[in-house]
């Protein structure tokens, strides 16, 4: 998914090891919707 977004011109794209749930479980920063 990240590679496809980069091809479309997005520049702030990151692949999260373990996915979104692992990111949130680790209490890393997120922005509200």
C-alpha positions, 0 to 999 in steps of 0.5 A: 500500500505504501509503495502505491501511495508513493507512486501517486505522489504522496511524500509522507507515507510510512509502512508501520511494522506490526500495523496500525494497532501495534502503533497505537498499543505502543502509545506512539503519537497519532493525530485525531481524525 
